[in-house]
Amino acid sequence: MTAAHDVAVIGGGVIGCAIARRFTLDGAQVVLLEKAADILDGASKGNSAILHTGFDAPPGSLEARCIAEGYAEYLAIHARLGLPLIRAGALVIAWTEAEEALLPALMDQARANGVDDVEPLGAAATRALEPALAPGVRASFRVPREYLIDPWSAPLAYLLQAVANGAVVRRGCAVTGGAHDGTAWQLATTTGPVRARLVINAAGNHGDTLDRLLLGEQHFTIRPRKGQFVVYDKPAAALAGHILLPVPNAVTKGIVVCRTAWGNLLVGPTAEDQDDRDTATLVPATLQALQRRGEEILPALAGHEVTAIYAGLRPATEFKDYQIRAHRGGSYITVGGIRSTGLSSALGTARHVAALAALGTTARPAPVWPGVPNISEAAPRDWQCAGHGGIVCQCEMVTQREVRAALDGPLGARSLAGLKRRTRVTMGRCQGFYCTAALARLTEGRFDLAMAEAPDGR
C-alpha cells in the first residue's frame, strides 16, 4: 500500500498551485500531479497578466467572490513572496453612442461588487489621462485599483511555498484512472499509484474529461476559448499608462491594450471557441486584425514593431459562473470553468475549496516563506548585480546566474517553456535567435526533452 496523502491536486496551473499552497498551509499533506513536463503548461501559460478587482464580474457570483478574496490576498502576500505589483488603473472606454449608454450600468455593477471608487470621465478627461488615444473616444470610467503582475512567477511562488512546507510535486505524471475504496482514493498514474483522502480536479481544459474518468459523470462540458495576443516592443509601452479596456459583451471582455510587467505592450485577447483542448494555433489574419484594432485605439502603434505573438486556451463551459462542487461525500472536488479571471481569483478560489473540503487539519504555526527572483521591470534585476556570470539573453537581460538558479531547486525548470516562464529567456525581440546555442549548453541533460528535439519551445 502506498503512503497516503491528505490531498491530491490534479493540475499544475495557477489554480492547482494556489490550492496546493492553501491546503499545505492549512496543515494537510499534499501531492500535486501535473501531466506535462513542467507546471503552467496548459491554460495558465497564456493570459493578460492583470490583477483584476472583479469590477465586471456577475454580482453575487462565486467568480466575483473568489476574485475579491484572491485580489485581497495577493495584495497581502505579494511582497513576502517577492512578487511584483505595478499600479496602472484601468479605463473602460466607450467608442460609440451605444457603448457610452452602457457605462452607467457597468459602474453600478462595479459598485455592487465592492469596487466603489470607479470614476466617470468625459471624452476630454479621458484623453487628458491617455493622450495617445484615438480622437473618437466618447467617454470612459476609471477603475484605479487594477494592477499589472507577473502571471508566471505568482503560481510558481505559490507552489514553491507549498513545497517548502512539505508538499510533493510530481511532474510528467498523468492520471490514468482511479477509484475510492470507502476510505481514500487510489489513483493510477504514469509515475505510479497515489493514495489520498481527497482528490481535487484542477485540470483546466481537461476538467470535464477527468471527472468522467474518475467519477463516471460530468456536470459541465469544456469547449476551450482561444485568445490570441500581439506583443509590441518595449518603446510602445510609453503609449499607455492605464489598462485600456473595451465595453464588454456577453461572450468576452474584449480586446485589451496594456503594458506588461516586463515593459512591453500587448493587444488581445481574441475569443474563439474551438474543440482542440491542447493546441492554440496562431492565425496570421487574426493577428493582423488585432494589430489593426490596436492601432485604432492607439494610432501611434503603427510606428512600433511587434516582437512576439502568442495564444492561450481558457476552459470555457456552457455556464457563466465557476463550476466548483464536491462529490462522493466530499472526497472529491471539481474546480472547473475558471476562465480568464483565474490568475486574479486563484488565491480566493483556493480558500473557497479549502472551506468546502473542511478537512479539519491544523494550520502550520510558522510556515516558510520562500521568495521568487524578480523578472519584472518593477524592481532591480539580476543583471544589475555583481557576479551574475554574464548575460545569456541580451533582449531580456537574463543572466547566466538566473538560468542556473531556475534549473536548480525543488521546482527546477524541466523544459525550455518552463525556463522561459521562470526567466523570460528567448522571449525578447530576437525570440532566441542569438541565445539558443548558449542555452543549449547550459541546459544539456536538464530537460525531459532536449531543446533540439522539443517542438514549439517545449
C-alpha positions, 0 to 999 in steps of 0.5 A, spaced: 500 500 500 502 506 498 503 512 503 497 516 503 496 523 502 491 528 505 490 531 498 491 530 491 491 536 486 490 534 479 493 540 475 499 544 475 496 551 473 495 557 477 489 554 480 492 547 482 498 551 485 494 556 489 490 550 492 496 546 493 499 552 497 492 553 501 491 546 503 499 545 505 498 551 509 492 549 512 496 543 515 494 537 510 499 533 506 499 534 499 501 531 492 500 535 486 500 531 479 501 535 473 501 531 466 506 535 462 513 536 463 513 542 467 507 546 471 503 552 467 503 548 461 496 548 459 491 554 460 495 558 465 501 559 460 497 564 456 493 570 459 493 578 460 497 578 466 492 583 470 490 583 477 483 584 476 478 587 482 472 583 479 469 590 477 465 586 471 464 580 474 456 577 475 454 580 482 453 575 487 457 570 483 462 565 486 467 568 480 466 575 483 467 572 490 473 568 489 476 574 485 475 579 491 478 574 496 484 572 491 485 580 489 485 581 497 490 576 498 495 577 493 495 584 495 497 581 502 502 576 500 505 579 494 511 582 497 513 576 502 513 572 496 517 577 492 512 578 487 511 584 483 505 589 483 505 595 478 499 600 479 496 602 472 488 603 473 484 601 468 479 605 463 473 602 460 472 606 454 466 607 450 467 608 442 460 609 440 453 612 442 451 605 444 457 603 448 457 610 452 449 608 454 452 602 457 457 605 462 452 607 467 450 600 468 457 597 468 459 602 474 453 600 478 455 593 477 462 595 479 459 598 485 455 592 487 461 588 487 465 592 492 469 596 487 466 603 489 471 608 487 470 607 479 470 614 476 466 617 470 470 621 465 468 625 459 471 624 452 476 630 454 478 627 461 479 621 458 484 623 453 487 628 458 489 621 462 491 617 455 493 622 450 495 617 445 488 615 444 484 615 438 480 622 437 473 618 437 473 616 444 466 618 447 467 617 454 470 612 459 470 610 467 476 609 471 477 603 475 484 605 479 485 599 483 487 594 477 494 592 477 499 589 472 503 582 475 507 577 473 502 571 471 508 566 471 512 567 477 505 568 482 503 560 481 510 558 481 511 562 488 505 559 490 507 552 489 514 553 491 511 555 498 507 549 498 513 545 497 517 548 502 512 546 507 512 539 505 508 538 499 510 533 493 510 535 486 510 530 481 511 532 474 510 528 467 505 524 471 498 523 468 492 520 471 490 514 468 484 512 472 482 511 479 477 509 484 475 510 492 475 504 496 470 507 502 476 510 505 481 514 500 482 514 493 487 510 489 489 513 483 493 510 477 498 514 474 504 514 469 509 515 475 505 510 479 499 509 484 497 515 489 493 514 495 489 520 498 483 522 502 481 527 497 482 528 490 481 535 487 480 536 479 484 542 477 485 540 470 483 546 466 481 544 459 481 537 461 476 538 467 470 535 464 474 529 461 477 527 468 471 527 472 468 522 467 474 518 468 474 518 475 467 519 477 463 516 471 459 523 470 460 530 468 456 536 470 459 541 465 462 540 458 469 544 456 469 547 449 476 551 450 476 559 448 482 561 444 485 568 445 490 570 441 495 576 443 500 581 439 506 583 443 509 590 441 516 592 443 518 595 449 518 603 446 510 602 445 509 601 452 510 609 453 503 609 449 499 607 455 499 608 462 492 605 464 489 598 462 485 600 456 479 596 456 473 595 451 465 595 453 464 588 454 459 583 451 456 577 453 461 572 450 468 576 452 471 582 455 474 584 449 480 586 446 485 589 451 491 594 450 496 594 456 503 594 458 506 588 461 510 587 467 516 586 463 515 593 459 512 591 453 505 592 450 500 587 448 493 587 444 488 581 445 485 577 447 481 574 441 475 569 443 474 563 439 471 557 441 474 551 438 474 543 440 482 542 440 483 542 448 491 542 447 493 546 441 492 554 440 494 555 433 496 562 431 492 565 425 496 570 421 489 574 419 487 574 426 493 577 428 493 582 423 486 584 425 488 585 432 494 589 430 489 593 426 484 594 432 490 596 436 492 601 432 485 604 432 485 605 439 492 607 439 494 610 432 501 611 434 502 603 434 503 603 427 510 606 428 512 600 433 514 593 431 511 587 434 516 582 437 512 576 439 505 573 438 502 568 442 495 564 444 492 561 450 486 556 451 481 558 457 476 552 459 470 555 457 463 551 459 456 552 457 455 556 464 457 563 466 459 562 473 465 557 476 463 550 476 466 548 483 462 542 487 464 536 491 462 529 490 462 522 493 461 525 500 466 530 499 472 526 497 472 529 491 472 536 488 471 539 481 474 546 480 472 547 473 470 553 468 475 558 471 476 562 465 480 568 464 479 571 471 483 565 474 490 568 475 486 574 479 481 569 483 486 563 484 488 565 491 480 566 493 478 560 489 483 556 493 480 558 500 473 557 497 475 549 496 479 549 502 472 551 506 468 546 502 473 540 503 473 542 511 478 537 512 479 539 519 487 539 519 491 544 523 494 550 520 502 550 520 504 555 526 510 558 522 510 556 515 516 558 510 516 563 506 520 562 500 521 568 495 521 568 487 527 572 483 524 578 480 523 578 472 519 584 472 521 591 470 518 593 477 524 592 481 532 591 480 534 585 476 539 580 476 543 583 471 544 589 475 548 585 480 555 583 481 557 576 479 551 574 475 556 570 470 554 574 464 548 575 460 545 569 456 539 573 453 541 580 451 533 582 449 531 580 456 537 581 460 537 574 463 543 572 466 547 566 466 546 566 474 538 566 473 538 560 468 542 556 473 538 558 479 531 556 475 534 549 473 536 548 480 531 547 486 525 543 488 521 546 482 527 546 477 525 548 470 524 541 466 523 544 459 525 550 455 517 553 456 518 552 463 525 556 463 522 561 459 516 562 464 521 562 470 526 567 466 523 570 460 529 567 456 528 567 448 522 571 449 525 578 447 525 581 440 530 576 437 525 570 440 532 566 441 535 567 435 542 569 438 541 565 445 539 558 443 546 555 442 548 558 449 542 555 452 543 549 449 549 548 453 547 550 459 541 546 459 544 539 456 541 533 460 536 538 464 530 537 460 525 531 459 526 533 452 532 536 449 531 543 446 533 540 439 528 535 439 522 539 443 517 542 438 514 549 439 519 551 445 517 545 449 
